[in-house]
Amino acid sequence: MKEKMTFEEAMNRLEEIAASLESGDSALENSIKMYEEGIKLIEFCQGKLNEAEKKIQKLSKKTDGGFEVAPLDETELEEK
């Protein structure tokens, strides 16, 4: 796995690995290596999604009728 991989690159590689494993054309040792790489890619993608989720903001209605943007609270993130 590349050190500076993007989320999209990781997802594309995961799709390649899944297709290869589903085809059944790879030797057992190669399949195991691809599976291990896939697990690392899943962990990487999950980490990126968690980072993005923490950056999500919400619109809150102010008392004067306007709106303000505020970061989501940790408790709100845990509820989802």
N, C-alpha and C positions, 0 to 999 in steps of 0.2 A: 504494500500500500504506500502510495506517495505521501510525503509529509505535508505538502501544501495542497491537498486534494480539496475540491469543493464538494458541497453536498450533492450537486447534480452529477459530478463525475463519479462519486461514490455510488449513487443510485444506478447510474448506467452500468457500472462494473458489477453491481449486485444482480442486475437483470441478465448480464452476460453469464455470470456464474450460475444463476438459476437455470437458464436455458441449457447450458452445458451439462449440468447435473441431471436435468430432466431427460436429456437425450440419451443418457446412459452410455455414451461412447467413450468416456474417459476411463483410464485404468484406475483401480482402487486407490492407489497412493496419490494420484493426481486429484481424484475426487475428494479425498480427505484434505489435501492442501487447499483446494478451492473452498471447501466447507469452512475450514478455519479462517481463510481470508474473508469469507462472507460474514462470519460472526464478528470479526473486527470491524468490517464495514458497517454492519448493523449498529454496533456500539458507537461508532463515529457519527453516523447519521442521527441516532437517538440523542447524542450529546448536542449536535447542531440544532436539532428541533427544540431541545430544552432551553438552549441559549436564546433562540428566537422567541420562544414563548415568554421568557422573562422580560423581553424587550417590548412585548405587546402593550399597547396603551388603550385606555378606555375613555370614552366621552362621558363626562359627568355634567349634569344639568346644575347650573348655579342658581342661587336664590333669586337673582335678578332676571332669570329666564334665559340667560346666555348659556353657552357651553364652554367647558374647559377640558383639556386633555391631561390625563393623569396616568401614571404607571399603575398597572394592576398590582394589588397586594399579593403577598405570598399565599395568604389564605384563599384568595380567589383562584390562584393558579392550582392549588391543591384540590379544589372542588371539582375541577374539570377532568 
